[in-house]
Amino acid sequence: MRSRLLIGAFVLAGLGVTLVGQRGAVAPAGPPQAASRSPRNAAELDELFKQVSNWGRWGKDDQLGAANLVTDAKRRQAAALVKNGISVSLAHNALTEKAVDNPSPFEQTMLPGFFMDSYRVSYHGYAHSHIDALCHILYKDQTYNGYARAEVNTEQGCTKLGIDNLKNGVVTRGILIDIPRLRNLPYLEPGTPVYVEDLEAWERFAGVKVSPGDAIFLRTGRWARRDTMGPWNIAQSAAGVHASVAPWIKARGVAVAGSDAALDVTPSLVEGSNLAVHTLFITAMGIHLLDNQDLEAVSATAAKLKRWEFMVTIAPVPVTGGTGFPVNTLATF
C-alpha cells in the first residue's frame, strides 16, 4: 500500500522560486548587519545561481545531480571508515504532537483485524526528518538542469528528478560540522548565520577536509535547544548556512548536504528570498538536501571517538515522481 500527499506549489515573493510540496511561511527580511555579504538581494542571488550552476555538467538528461560525484571509489573510501562498527541514526523520532514547528504531525492509525497500521505524513517543512528530491524546488519556473515547470510538475508527481532516482541509495563519506561544539556552546541561537570561515574553522578543529562526493551535516543544536527551551517558529528563525557558502560548496564537490533544521539560515539575509540556500543547492547545483536531521547522538558519538567522518547510508523509498521522502539516515563509525 502506498500513500502520498502532494500539496501544490507556491512562489516565493520576488524571485520566481517554487517549492513542489508543502506550503511554508515566508520569513521576514534579514537584519542589516549582513549587508556586506553577497548575495544581498534577488539580482545578486541570480548572478550567484549562474555562477554555481551544474546544469549540463553531467549531460542534458541528468537525473542525479551532484550525486554523480559519489563514485565507486568514493563508496570504497566510505566503507574503509568503518572501524568500530558503531551505527547511529540521524533521524528524529516521528513527532505526533502539533506544535508551532510541527503544524502537520505524523499520524499513525491502527487498522481493525490483524496488527496493521497506516501512516499519514506531510513531511516537507521543519519537523520530520526527510530528504528533498531535485524536483522539489524550481527557480524561475525551471528545475535543476533546466527542465521547465510544465515538463516536470504534474498531479501524479514529478516526471523528472523524482526521489525514485535514488533507488540505489547514497553510500559515501559523511562529515559532521558541529558549529556549537566549535564555539563551546550547547546550540546556536535562531537566526545565527554560518559562513565559509566557520566551515573552514571546523575543518581545522576536526582535522578533516571536505572533498568531492562527501555528504556534510551541519549541527546547529536545534533539537538540543528545543529540548531545553521548547518548540519555536523555526520557519521564521533558524540557525543555518548563508547563501554565500555556495561557491565553496561547489568547489569542494559536496554531493549531499543536511542539517538539523532546513540548512538555510532564517531569515535568509537575502532580500526577497527565504530559501536562498535551498534554491542554490537543489536547483542550481543539484544537491539533495536532508532536512530536520537529529544530529545530537552522532555529535556525542563523534566527540567520544574523536572522529568527525563516517560512512553514511541514505536510502529513501523510491516513490515514483516523489518530491522527497522521510528517511532514516545512518552513520557508521
C-alpha positions as CSV (number, residue, x, y, z in Angstrom):
1,M,0.0,0.0,0.0
2,R,1.3,3.4,-0.9
3,S,0.0,6.8,0.2
4,R,1.4,10.1,-0.9
5,L,0.2,13.6,-0.3
6,L,1.3,16.1,-2.9
7,I,0.5,19.6,-1.7
8,G,0.5,22.0,-4.6
9,A,3.2,24.6,-5.1
10,F,3.8,28.2,-4.2
11,V,6.0,31.0,-5.4
12,L,8.4,32.9,-3.1
13,A,7.9,36.6,-3.4
14,G,10.0,38.4,-6.0
15,L,12.3,35.5,-7.0
16,G,10.2,33.1,-9.0
17,V,11.2,30.3,-6.6
18,T,8.7,27.4,-6.3
19,L,8.5,24.6,-3.8
20,V,6.8,21.4,-5.0
21,G,5.4,20.0,-1.8
22,Q,4.2,21.6,1.4
23,R,3.3,25.2,2.0
24,G,5.6,27.1,4.3
25,A,5.7,30.5,5.9
26,V,7.6,33.3,4.3
27,A,10.3,34.7,6.6
28,P,10.9,38.4,7.0
29,A,13.9,40.2,5.6
30,G,17.2,39.6,7.4
31,P,18.9,42.0,9.8
32,P,21.0,44.9,8.4
33,Q,24.3,43.6,9.9
34,A,24.6,41.1,6.9
35,A,24.6,44.0,4.4
36,S,28.2,43.4,3.4
37,R,27.6,39.8,2.5
38,S,26.6,38.8,-1.1
39,P,24.1,37.8,-2.2
40,R,22.0,40.5,-0.6
41,N,19.1,40.7,-3.0
42,A,17.4,39.0,-5.9
43,A,19.8,40.3,-8.5
44,E,22.9,39.1,-6.7
45,L,21.2,35.8,-6.0
46,D,20.6,35.4,-9.7
47,E,24.2,36.1,-10.5
48,L,25.4,33.6,-7.9
49,F,22.9,31.0,-9.2
50,K,24.5,31.3,-12.7
51,Q,28.0,31.1,-11.2
52,V,27.5,27.8,-9.3
53,S,25.1,26.1,-11.7
54,N,25.8,22.5,-12.6
55,W,23.2,22.4,-15.4
56,G,24.5,20.3,-18.2
57,R,27.6,19.2,-16.3
58,W,26.6,15.5,-16.4
59,G,24.6,15.7,-19.6
60,K,21.3,17.3,-20.6
61,D,19.3,14.3,-19.3
62,D,21.0,14.0,-16.0
63,Q,18.7,13.0,-13.1
64,L,21.2,12.6,-10.2
65,G,22.9,16.0,-10.0
66,A,25.8,16.2,-7.5
67,A,25.1,12.5,-6.5
68,N,27.2,11.7,-9.6
69,L,30.2,12.7,-7.5
70,V,29.6,9.6,-5.4
71,T,31.7,7.2,-7.4
72,D,32.7,3.5,-6.7
73,A,36.0,4.8,-5.3
74,K,34.1,7.1,-3.0
75,R,32.0,4.3,-1.7
76,R,35.1,2.2,-1.0
77,Q,36.6,5.2,0.8
78,A,33.5,5.4,2.9
79,A,33.4,1.7,3.7
80,A,37.1,1.9,4.9
81,L,36.0,4.4,7.6
82,V,34.1,1.7,9.4
83,K,36.5,0.9,12.3
84,N,34.3,0.4,15.3
85,G,31.1,-1.0,13.8
86,I,29.0,1.6,15.7
87,S,25.8,2.7,13.8
88,V,24.0,5.9,14.7
89,S,20.7,7.1,13.3
90,L,20.4,10.7,12.1
91,A,16.6,10.6,12.1
92,H,14.4,12.3,14.8
93,N,11.6,10.1,16.0
94,A,8.3,11.0,14.3
95,L,6.6,14.0,16.0
96,T,3.0,13.2,16.6
97,E,2.1,16.3,18.7
98,K,1.0,19.5,17.0
99,A,3.4,22.4,17.8
100,V,4.5,25.7,16.3
101,D,7.3,23.9,14.4
102,N,5.1,21.0,13.6
103,P,1.8,22.1,12.1
104,S,1.3,18.7,10.4
105,P,2.0,16.0,12.9
106,F,2.8,12.4,11.9
107,E,-0.3,10.3,12.1
108,Q,-0.5,6.6,12.9
109,T,-3.8,4.7,12.7
110,M,-4.2,1.1,13.8
111,L,-6.4,-0.9,11.5
112,P,-9.0,-3.5,12.6
113,G,-8.2,-7.2,12.4
114,F,-4.6,-8.1,12.1
115,F,-1.9,-6.0,13.7
116,M,-1.5,-3.4,10.9
117,D,-1.4,0.3,10.8
118,S,-1.5,3.1,8.3
119,Y,0.7,6.3,8.3
120,R,0.0,9.8,7.1
121,V,2.7,12.4,7.0
122,S,3.2,15.7,5.2
123,Y,6.9,15.6,5.6
124,H,8.2,18.7,4.0
125,G,8.7,21.5,6.5
126,Y,10.6,21.9,9.7
127,A,9.6,18.8,11.8
128,H,10.1,15.5,10.1
129,S,13.5,14.0,9.0
130,H,13.4,13.8,5.2
131,I,15.3,14.1,2.0
132,D,14.4,16.6,-0.8
133,A,14.3,15.3,-4.3
134,L,15.8,17.5,-7.1
135,C,12.3,18.4,-8.4
136,H,11.3,19.9,-5.0
137,I,12.3,23.5,-5.8
138,L,12.1,25.5,-9.0
139,Y,13.7,28.8,-9.8
140,K,12.1,31.0,-12.4
141,D,9.9,28.1,-13.5
142,Q,12.8,25.7,-14.0
143,T,14.1,22.8,-12.0
144,Y,17.7,21.6,-11.8
145,N,19.2,21.0,-15.2
146,G,16.8,23.5,-16.8
147,Y,13.7,21.4,-17.1
148,A,10.6,23.6,-17.5
149,R,7.8,23.5,-14.8
150,A,5.2,22.2,-17.4
151,E,7.6,19.4,-18.2
152,V,8.1,18.2,-14.6
153,N,5.3,19.2,-12.3
154,T,2.1,17.1,-12.7
155,E,-0.7,16.0,-10.4
156,Q,0.8,12.5,-10.5
157,G,4.2,13.7,-9.3
158,C,7.4,14.8,-10.9
159,T,8.1,13.4,-14.3
160,K,11.8,14.0,-13.9
161,L,14.2,14.3,-10.9
162,G,11.9,12.4,-8.5
163,I,13.2,10.6,-5.4
164,D,13.0,7.3,-7.3
165,N,16.3,8.3,-9.0
166,L,18.0,7.5,-5.6
167,K,16.6,3.9,-5.6
168,N,20.2,2.6,-5.2
169,G,20.7,4.8,-2.3
170,V,23.7,7.0,-1.4
171,V,26.7,5.5,0.4
172,T,29.5,7.9,0.9
173,R,31.7,9.7,3.4
174,G,29.8,11.8,5.8
175,I,31.3,14.7,7.7
176,L,29.7,16.3,10.8
177,I,30.2,20.1,11.0
178,D,29.4,20.9,14.6
179,I,29.5,24.6,15.0
180,P,28.1,24.8,18.6
181,R,30.9,22.4,19.7
182,L,33.4,24.6,17.8
183,R,32.2,27.6,19.8
184,N,31.8,25.7,23.1
185,L,28.0,26.3,23.1
186,P,25.1,23.9,23.6
187,Y,23.4,25.3,20.5
188,L,23.3,28.2,18.2
189,E,20.7,30.8,18.7
190,P,18.0,31.0,16.0
191,G,19.0,33.3,13.1
192,T,22.7,32.7,13.5
193,P,24.4,32.5,10.1
194,V,27.2,30.1,9.3
195,Y,29.8,31.4,6.7
196,V,32.7,29.9,4.8
197,E,35.1,30.9,7.5
198,D,33.1,28.9,10.0
199,L,33.2,25.8,7.9
200,E,37.0,26.1,7.4
201,A,37.5,26.7,11.1
202,W,35.6,23.5,11.8
203,E,37.9,21.7,9.3
204,R,40.9,22.8,11.2
205,F,39.4,21.9,14.5
206,A,38.3,18.4,13.4
207,G,41.2,17.6,11.2
208,V,39.1,16.9,8.2
209,K,38.7,18.4,4.7
210,V,35.5,18.3,2.7
211,S,36.2,16.6,-0.7
212,P,34.3,15.6,-3.8
213,G,31.4,13.2,-3.2
214,D,31.1,13.9,0.5
215,A,27.8,14.4,2.4
216,I,28.1,17.1,5.0
217,F,25.8,17.6,8.1
218,L,25.6,20.9,9.8
219,R,24.7,20.7,13.5
220,T,23.2,23.9,14.9
221,G,21.9,22.3,18.1
222,R,18.3,22.8,17.0
223,W,17.0,19.7,18.8
224,A,19.0,20.4,22.0
225,R,17.6,23.9,22.1
226,R,14.1,22.6,21.5
227,D,14.5,20.1,24.4
228,T,15.6,23.0,26.7
229,M,13.5,25.9,25.5
230,G,10.6,24.2,23.8
231,P,9.5,24.5,20.2
232,W,9.6,27.8,18.4
233,N,8.6,29.0,14.9
234,I,11.7,27.7,13.1
235,A,10.3,28.8,9.8
236,Q,10.8,32.3,10.9
237,S,14.1,32.0,12.8
238,A,16.7,29.3,12.5
239,A,20.5,29.0,12.5
240,G,21.9,27.8,9.2
241,V,24.3,28.5,6.4
242,H,24.3,31.7,4.5
243,A,23.9,31.7,0.7
244,S,27.4,33.0,0.2
245,V,28.8,29.5,1.0
246,A,27.6,28.1,-2.3
247,P,30.8,28.7,-4.4
248,W,32.8,26.9,-1.6
249,I,30.3,24.0,-1.6
250,K,30.6,23.6,-5.4
251,A,34.4,23.9,-5.3
252,R,34.7,21.2,-2.6
253,G,32.3,18.9,-4.6
254,V,29.7,18.3,-1.9
255,A,27.3,15.6,-3.1
256,V,24.7,15.8,-0.3
257,A,24.1,18.3,2.4
258,G,21.9,18.2,5.5
259,S,21.3,19.9,8.9
260,D,19.1,19.6,12.0
261,A,16.9,22.3,10.6
262,A,16.5,23.1,6.9
263,L,20.1,24.2,6.2
264,D,19.1,27.8,5.4
265,V,19.7,30.5,7.9
266,T,16.4,32.1,8.6
267,P,15.8,35.0,8.0
268,S,17.9,34.3,4.9
269,L,19.7,37.7,4.9
270,V,18.9,37.8,1.1
271,E,16.2,40.4,0.5
272,G,13.2,38.8,-1.2
273,S,14.1,35.1,-0.6
274,N,13.5,32.9,2.4
275,L,15.1,29.8,0.9
276,A,18.2,31.1,-0.9
277,V,20.3,28.1,0.1
278,H,17.7,25.5,-1.0
279,T,17.5,27.3,-4.3
280,L,21.2,27.4,-4.9
281,F,21.9,23.9,-3.6
282,I,19.0,22.0,-5.1
283,T,18.1,23.9,-8.2
284,A,21.4,25.3,-9.3
285,M,23.9,22.7,-8.1
286,G,21.7,19.6,-8.0
287,I,22.5,18.7,-4.4
288,H,20.0,16.6,-2.5
289,L,19.2,18.1,0.9
290,L,18.4,16.3,4.2
291,D,16.2,18.4,6.5
292,N,15.5,18.1,10.2
293,Q,18.2,15.5,10.9
294,D,18.7,14.7,14.6
295,L,22.5,15.2,15.0
296,E,22.7,15.1,18.8
297,A,23.5,11.3,19.0
298,V,26.0,11.4,16.2
299,S,27.6,14.5,17.7
300,A,28.1,12.7,21.0
301,T,29.5,9.6,19.3
302,A,31.9,11.6,17.2
303,A,33.1,13.5,20.2
304,K,33.7,10.3,22.2
305,L,35.6,8.7,19.3
306,K,37.2,12.0,18.2
307,R,36.2,11.1,14.7
308,W,34.1,13.5,12.7
309,E,33.9,11.4,9.5
310,F,32.0,8.2,9.0
311,M,30.2,6.1,6.4
312,V,26.8,7.5,5.7
313,T,23.9,5.5,4.2
314,I,20.9,7.2,2.8
315,A,18.1,5.0,1.3
316,P,14.8,6.7,0.7
317,V,11.8,4.6,-0.5
318,P,11.8,5.1,-4.3
319,V,8.3,6.7,-4.8
320,T,8.0,7.3,-8.5
321,G,7.9,11.0,-9.0
322,G,8.1,11.8,-5.3
323,T,9.4,15.3,-4.2
324,G,11.3,13.6,-1.4
325,F,10.7,11.0,1.4
326,P,11.0,10.6,5.1
327,V,14.3,8.9,5.7
328,N,16.4,7.2,8.4
329,T,20.0,8.2,7.5
330,L,22.6,6.1,9.2
331,A,26.2,7.0,10.2
332,T,28.6,4.1,10.8
333,F,31.9,4.6,12.5
